[in-house]
Amino acid sequence: MLNLAVILRESATRRPTAPALTYEGATVTYAELDRRSDAVAAALRERGIRPGDRVALQLPNIPEFPVAYYGILKAGAVVVPLNVLLKAREVAYQIADSGTRLLITWAGAAEEAAKAAADCGLTAVHVAGLAGDPARSFAALQKPVSAPLPLHGTEPGDTAAIVYTSGTTGRPKGAELTHFQLYMNADIPGRLFQLNPDDVILTVLPLFHVYGMSSAMNLGIRFGACLSLVPRFEAGRVLAAIERDGATIFDGVPTMFGALLAHPELDRYDTSTLRVCVSGGDSIPARVLDAFEARFGVPILEGYGMTETASTITFNEGPDARRVYSVGKPVWGVEVQVWDEDGQALPRGREHVGELVTRGYHTMRGYHGHPAATAEAFRHGWFHTGDLGYADEDGYLFIVDRKKELIIRGGYNVYPREIEEVLYGHPAVAQAAVVGTPDGRLGQEVKAFVVPHPGSQPAAEEIIEYCRERLAAYKYPRIVELRDTLPLTGAGKVAKKDLA
């Protein structure tokens, strides 16, 4: 048996008085985190949540997130993390698709979450930070226990979390991640950069995202380190937290490293406690990596992963064994090959670019409720990443492009098809195509090309506002270009490669 929450119980047993979380100067010890998550588990059981039931968790990086997360797991239920920026229609879809029975949300997202719950007929909703309604508060979802609560005896292959992602077509799909998979993705990367109980991890990556959940929170708790929680990335706030909490580890995405470098008052902050940084989510530009390492005096270790792999596939093996600009080698127990379009493995060398495919303990059970999509993703027994790259002569992997149309805006995944569906709901839009366009600050910006219906003359600003009201803030297009026609392929599809 293996319940992922054992990583918390073991750290609490070894170091009960050690800090598990710091948040705006306040500290939560391991014993307290273990006790509070026990209280959540007991309350969930009292409310009829059974092993395997889904509980949605829509919180920013505040202490209530790990309290609820490990409480859900202790009860044997499945965590469904939801982005706090989602609009009602997006939340409603993920609640319904996952079969969520109870939603834990945050005061800042409560209005959209309430609309979503009403649309789905979900009545079990609890809100962290809510004033004036004790019955719906997060505090009401905690039943104190007198002794440590036994963890539900889940099997290693049981689903621990359903994390939503998308391909390039259709609506988001929930990747089923197992207890064993998440445990290994906390254990192995932490060993590679020698995480220890004295480390303080600056945790600004969203915990509802697989990168923050797996490679920051679970990893830190597994090794008894302290998580310095920052709810939202602001360069000044992150620098202040590094200084205040003595952060030694910083996990980020490329845009974060660039923003820290560019902060006008960088020199006033003491960041000398940092010993290593980890970059993922996208390839970090060489100029950013070089400048950051020179200014901060710490190495940036790159890795590569996906939601479907929870998240690590490859990683650089520590500061002394890394290959600069590479995403590293496959971690223990993971295989990666580079395939051509005929499904044949390519030899090593930068001239041999193909799709990266992978297999091992790290891959998801499948997309929840979508067997056809699961079968498509696991063709020939390997998970197909949709990313293009090559392996050098020593086996280090380099990502060179994305086979899919995925847009990465400031570290967030944005899926064109989802935005196009919203655009087609506008009464003046006849045709629409969404692509990513280079952006110096965010990496990519979302750009929409729109062909209006004959006789319609919508303004670009009108279309942007229409999308803004229906999509999360990181998704809606900031640039809209009106055209008379869109370029088409011979098969009649929009030729996005011809859009610029």
C-alpha positions in Angstrom: 0.0 0.0 0.0 1.1 3.6 -0.6 -0.7 6.8 0.2 1.2 9.9 -1.0 0.3 11.6 2.2 2.8 9.4 3.9 5.5 11.9 2.9 3.9 14.4 5.3 3.3 11.9 8.1 6.9 10.7 7.9 8.4 14.3 7.9 6.1 15.2 10.8 7.2 12.2 12.8 10.9 12.9 12.2 10.8 16.7 12.7 7.5 17.7 14.3 8.6 21.2 15.4 10.5 22.1 12.2 8.8 24.7 9.9 6.9 23.1 7.0 5.4 26.4 5.7 6.1 30.0 5.9 3.6 32.5 4.7 4.0 36.3 5.1 6.3 35.8 8.1 4.0 33.2 9.9 5.2 29.6 10.3 3.3 26.3 10.2 5.2 23.4 11.7 5.2 19.8 10.4 3.2 18.6 13.4 0.6 21.4 12.8 0.3 20.7 9.1 -0.1 17.0 9.8 -2.7 17.7 12.4 -4.7 20.2 10.3 -4.8 17.9 7.3 -6.0 15.1 9.6 -8.9 17.4 10.6 -9.8 17.9 6.9 -9.7 14.2 6.2 -11.9 13.5 9.2 -14.4 16.2 8.1 -14.5 14.8 4.5 -15.2 11.3 5.8 -18.0 12.7 8.1 -19.6 14.4 5.0 -19.7 11.2 3.1 -16.6 11.5 0.9 -15.5 8.0 0.2 -12.2 6.6 -1.2 -11.9 7.4 -4.9 -14.3 10.3 -4.7 -13.1 13.5 -6.3 -12.6 16.7 -4.3 -11.7 19.9 -6.3 -9.2 22.3 -4.8 -9.1 25.8 -6.1 -6.7 27.8 -3.9 -3.6 30.0 -4.5 -0.3 29.4 -2.7 -1.6 29.8 0.9 -1.3 27.4 3.8 -4.8 26.0 3.2 -3.7 24.4 0.0 -1.3 21.8 1.5 -3.6 21.4 4.5 -6.5 20.5 2.1 -4.4 18.6 -0.4 -2.9 16.1 2.1 -6.2 15.9 3.9 -8.0 14.8 0.8 -5.3 12.2 0.1 -5.5 10.9 3.7 -9.2 10.3 3.3 -8.4 8.2 0.2 -10.1 10.7 -2.1 -8.7 12.2 -5.3 -7.5 15.8 -5.6 -8.7 17.8 -8.6 -6.6 21.0 -8.5 -8.3 23.9 -10.3 -6.7 27.2 -11.5 -7.9 30.1 -9.4 -8.1 32.3 -12.6 -10.7 30.1 -14.3 -14.1 31.5 -15.2 -17.4 29.9 -14.3 -17.8 28.0 -17.6 -14.3 26.6 -17.3 -14.7 25.5 -13.6 -18.1 24.0 -14.4 -16.7 21.9 -17.2 -13.9 20.5 -15.0 -16.2 19.8 -12.1 -18.6 17.9 -14.3 -16.0 16.1 -16.3 -14.1 14.9 -13.2 -17.3 14.0 -11.2 -16.3 16.2 -8.3 -18.4 15.8 -5.2 -17.0 18.7 -3.1 -15.2 21.9 -4.0 -12.8 23.8 -1.8 -12.2 27.3 -3.2 -10.9 30.7 -2.2 -12.6 34.0 -1.5 -11.0 35.6 -4.5 -12.5 33.0 -6.8 -15.7 32.4 -4.9 -18.0 34.3 -7.3 -17.0 32.4 -10.4 -16.9 29.1 -8.4 -20.4 29.7 -7.1 -21.8 30.2 -10.6 -20.0 27.0 -11.7 -21.3 25.0 -8.8 -24.9 26.2 -9.5 -24.6 25.2 -13.1 -23.4 21.7 -12.1 -25.8 21.2 -9.2 -22.9 21.0 -6.8 -24.0 22.1 -3.3 -20.9 21.1 -1.3 -18.7 24.2 -1.6 -16.3 25.5 1.1 -14.4 28.8 0.8 -11.1 29.7 2.4 -11.0 33.3 3.6 -14.8 33.8 3.5 -16.2 36.1 6.1 -19.8 36.0 7.4 -20.9 32.4 6.4 -19.3 29.9 8.9 -21.1 26.9 7.4 -19.4 27.5 4.0 -16.0 28.4 5.4 -12.9 26.2 5.1 -12.8 26.1 8.9 -16.1 24.2 8.8 -14.3 21.5 6.8 -12.0 20.6 9.7 -12.9 18.1 12.4 -10.1 18.0 15.0 -8.9 14.5 16.0 -7.2 13.5 19.2 -4.6 11.2 17.6 -2.9 11.0 14.2 -5.5 9.8 11.7 -4.6 6.5 9.9 -4.0 7.1 6.2 -6.4 5.4 3.9 -4.8 2.3 2.5 -4.6 3.2 -1.2 -2.6 1.1 -3.7 0.4 2.6 -5.5 -1.4 2.6 -8.8 -4.5 4.3 -7.5 -5.3 7.8 -8.8 -4.2 10.5 -6.4 -4.9 13.5 -8.5 -6.7 14.5 -11.7 -4.9 17.5 -13.2 -6.4 19.1 -16.2 -4.5 19.8 -19.4 -5.3 19.9 -23.1 -4.0 18.7 -26.4 -4.3 20.9 -29.4 -7.9 20.0 -30.0 -11.1 19.8 -27.9 -11.6 20.7 -24.3 -9.2 20.2 -21.4 -8.6 16.6 -20.3 -7.9 15.3 -16.8 -4.6 13.4 -16.5 -4.9 10.7 -13.8 -1.7 10.7 -11.7 -1.1 7.9 -9.2 0.2 7.9 -5.7 3.4 6.0 -6.7 4.0 8.3 -9.7 3.7 11.5 -7.6 5.9 9.9 -4.9 8.7 9.1 -7.3 8.4 12.5 -8.9 9.0 14.1 -5.5 11.8 11.7 -4.4 14.1 11.4 -7.5 14.4 15.1 -8.5 15.0 16.0 -4.9 17.9 13.6 -4.7 19.4 14.9 -7.9 20.0 18.4 -6.4 20.5 17.0 -2.9 17.5 18.6 -1.2 17.8 18.5 2.6 15.7 19.4 5.6 17.5 22.7 6.1 16.4 23.9 2.6 13.8 26.6 2.1 12.0 26.4 -1.2 10.7 29.7 -2.6 7.3 28.4 -3.7 5.7 30.8 -6.2 4.9 28.3 -8.9 1.1 27.7 -8.6 0.4 24.7 -6.5 -2.7 23.9 -8.6 -0.2 23.4 -11.5 1.6 20.1 -11.8 5.0 21.7 -11.7 4.3 23.5 -8.4 2.4 20.6 -6.9 4.9 17.9 -7.7 8.3 19.6 -8.1 7.9 22.1 -5.2 5.3 21.1 -2.7 5.5 17.3 -2.7 9.2 17.4 -3.2 9.7 19.8 -0.2 7.4 17.8 2.1 9.1 14.5 1.1 12.5 15.8 2.3 11.2 17.7 5.3 12.2 21.1 3.9 10.3 24.4 4.4 8.0 25.9 1.7 8.1 29.7 1.5 4.6 30.3 0.0 4.1 33.3 -2.3 0.6 33.4 -3.8 1.4 35.4 -7.0 4.5 36.2 -8.9 5.7 39.7 -8.5 9.4 40.2 -8.8 9.7 42.5 -5.8 7.6 40.3 -3.6 9.7 37.2 -4.5 13.0 39.0 -3.8 11.7 40.1 -0.5 10.6 36.6 0.4 14.0 35.2 -0.5 15.6 37.6 1.8 13.1 37.3 4.6 12.9 33.5 4.7 16.4 32.7 3.7 15.3 30.8 0.6 17.9 28.3 -0.7 15.9 26.8 -3.7 13.9 28.7 -6.3 11.7 26.8 -8.8 10.5 28.9 -11.6 9.7 29.3 -15.3 11.9 31.3 -17.7 9.8 34.5 -17.5 10.3 34.6 -13.8 14.1 34.5 -14.0 14.0 37.3 -16.6 11.7 39.4 -14.4 13.9 39.1 -11.3 16.9 40.2 -13.4 15.1 43.2 -14.7 13.8 44.4 -11.3 14.9 48.0 -10.9 15.7 47.6 -7.2 17.4 44.2 -7.4 20.5 45.3 -5.7 18.8 46.2 -2.5 17.8 42.6 -1.8 20.0 40.0 -0.1 19.6 36.8 -2.1 22.9 35.2 -1.0 21.1 32.2 0.7 20.1 30.8 -2.7 22.2 27.7 -3.6 20.3 26.4 -6.7 17.5 27.3 -9.0 15.3 25.0 -11.2 13.7 26.1 -14.5 10.9 24.2 -16.3 7.7 24.9 -18.2 9.6 26.0 -21.3 13.1 26.3 -22.6 15.0 29.2 -20.9 16.7 31.6 -23.3 20.5 31.2 -23.1 20.9 35.0 -22.5 18.6 34.8 -19.5 20.3 31.8 -18.0 23.8 33.2 -18.4 22.9 36.6 -17.0 21.0 35.2 -14.0 23.8 32.8 -13.1 26.3 35.6 -13.3 24.2 38.1 -11.3 22.9 35.7 -8.6 25.9 33.3 -8.4 23.9 30.1 -8.5 23.3 27.5 -11.2 20.0 27.1 -12.9 19.2 23.4 -13.5 16.8 22.8 -16.4 14.4 19.9 -16.5 11.6 18.8 -18.8 8.2 17.4 -18.0 4.5 17.5 -18.6 1.2 17.3 -16.7 0.8 13.7 -18.0 4.2 12.8 -16.5 3.6 14.5 -13.1 5.9 16.3 -14.1 9.5 15.2 -14.5 10.8 13.3 -17.5 14.4 14.6 -17.7 16.6 16.6 -15.3 20.2 17.8 -15.1 22.0 15.7 -12.5 23.1 18.5 -10.2 25.3 21.5 -10.6 28.5 19.5 -11.3 27.0 17.2 -13.9 24.7 19.4 -15.9 24.8 20.2 -19.6 24.1 23.9 -20.0 21.1 24.7 -22.3 20.0 21.1 -22.1 17.0 19.7 -20.2 19.2 16.9 -19.0 18.8 13.2 -19.1 15.9 10.9 -18.3 15.6 10.4 -14.5 15.8 7.0 -13.0 13.2 4.5 -14.3 12.3 6.7 -17.3 13.0 6.0 -20.9 13.0 8.6 -23.6 13.5 8.2 -27.3 13.5 10.5 -30.3 11.3 9.2 -33.1 10.8 10.1 -36.7 7.4 10.4 -38.3 7.4 6.6 -39.1 7.9 5.7 -35.4 11.5 4.8 -35.8 14.1 5.7 -33.1 16.6 8.2 -34.4 20.3 8.1 -33.6 21.9 10.7 -31.4 23.1 14.0 -32.8 21.6 17.5 -33.2 20.9 16.8 -36.9 18.4 14.1 -35.8 15.4 16.0 -34.6 12.2 14.1 -34.0 9.3 13.7 -31.5 10.2 12.8 -28.0 8.4 9.7 -26.7 8.7 8.3 -23.2 7.6 5.4 -21.0 8.0 4.4 -17.4 6.5 4.7 -14.0 6.1 8.5 -14.5 3.3 8.4 -17.1 -0.3 9.0 -16.2 -2.9 6.2 -15.9 -4.8 8.0 -18.7 -7.1 10.9 -19.4 -10.1 10.6 -17.1 -13.2 9.4 -19.0 -11.4 9.8 -22.4 -10.2 6.3 -23.5 -9.8 7.3 -27.1 -7.6 10.2 -26.2 -5.6 8.0 -23.9 -5.0 5.4 -26.6 -3.9 8.1 -29.0 -1.4 9.5 -26.5 0.1 6.0 -25.8 0.6 4.8 -29.3 2.9 1.7 -29.6 3.3 1.6 -25.8 5.0 5.0 -25.6 3.6 8.3 -24.5 3.9 10.8 -27.3 4.8 14.3 -25.9 4.3 16.2 -29.1 7.6 18.0 -28.5 10.5 18.0 -30.9 14.1 17.6 -29.9 17.3 15.6 -30.1 19.8 13.8 -27.9 23.4 14.7 -28.1 26.2 12.2 -28.1 26.2 11.8 -24.3 22.4 11.4 -24.1 21.5 14.9 -22.9 18.2 16.1 -24.4 17.5 19.4 -26.1 14.0 20.7 -26.9 13.9 22.6 -30.2 10.3 23.1 -31.0 6.7 22.1 -30.3 4.9 19.8 -32.6 1.6 20.8 -31.0 0.2 24.3 -31.3 0.5 24.8 -27.6 1.2 28.4 -26.6 3.2 29.0 -23.4 2.4 32.5 -22.1 4.4 33.4 -19.0 4.8 29.7 -18.0 1.0 29.0 -18.4 -0.2 26.6 -21.1 -2.7 28.2 -23.5 -4.6 26.0 -26.0 -5.7 27.8 -29.2 -8.7 25.6 -29.8 -10.3 26.6 -26.6 -9.9 30.3 -27.4 -11.2 29.7 -30.9 -14.3 28.1 -29.6 -15.0 31.3 -27.5 -14.3 33.5 -30.5 -16.8 31.6 -32.6 -19.4 32.4 -30.0 -19.1 36.1 -30.9 -22.0 37.0 -33.3 -19.7 39.0 -35.6 -17.0 36.3 -36.0 -17.1 34.1 -39.1 -13.6 32.6 -38.9 -11.0 32.6 -36.2 -7.5 31.2 -35.7 -5.2 31.7 -32.6 -1.5 31.4 -32.6 1.4 32.4 -30.3 3.5 35.3 -31.2 7.0 36.0 -29.7 7.0 38.3 -26.7 10.1 39.5 -25.0 8.6 39.5 -21.5 6.2 36.5 -21.5 7.9 34.3 -24.1 4.7 34.2 -26.2 1.6 36.3 -26.4 -1.8 35.1 -27.6 -2.8 36.5 -31.0 -6.1 36.0 -32.7 -6.9 36.4 -36.4 -10.5 37.0 -37.1 -12.6 37.2 -40.3 -15.9 39.0 -39.5 -19.3 38.0 -41.0 -20.2 40.1 -44.1 -21.6 43.4 -43.0 -20.1 43.2 -39.5 -17.4 45.6 -38.4 -16.4 44.6 -34.9 -13.5 46.5 -33.3 -10.5 44.5 -32.1 -11.0 45.9 -28.6 -14.5 44.6 -28.6 -13.4 41.1 -29.4 -10.6 41.2 -26.8 -13.1 42.3 -24.1 -15.5 39.5 -25.2 -12.8 36.9 -24.6 -11.6 38.5 -21.4 -15.0 38.0 -19.9 -15.1 34.3 -20.8 -11.5 33.1 -20.3 -8.9 33.2 -17.5 -6.7 36.2 -17.5 -3.7 34.3 -18.9 -5.6 32.9 -21.8 -7.5 35.7 -23.6 -5.8 37.3 -26.6 -4.2 40.6 -26.2 -3.8 41.1 -29.9 -6.6 40.7 -32.5 -6.0 41.2 -36.2 -9.0 41.5 -38.5 -8.7 40.0 -41.9 -10.8 39.5 -45.0 -9.7 35.8 -45.3 -7.4 33.3 -43.6 -4.9 31.2 -45.5 -6.0 27.6 -46.0 -4.2 24.3 -46.7 -5.1 22.0 -49.5 -7.4 20.1 -47.1 -9.2 23.3 -46.3 -7.7 23.8 -42.8 -6.4 27.1 -41.7 -2.6 27.2 -42.4 -1.5 28.7 -39.1 2.2 28.5 -40.2 1.3 31.2 -42.7 -0.1 33.5 -40.1 2.2 36.1 -38.5 
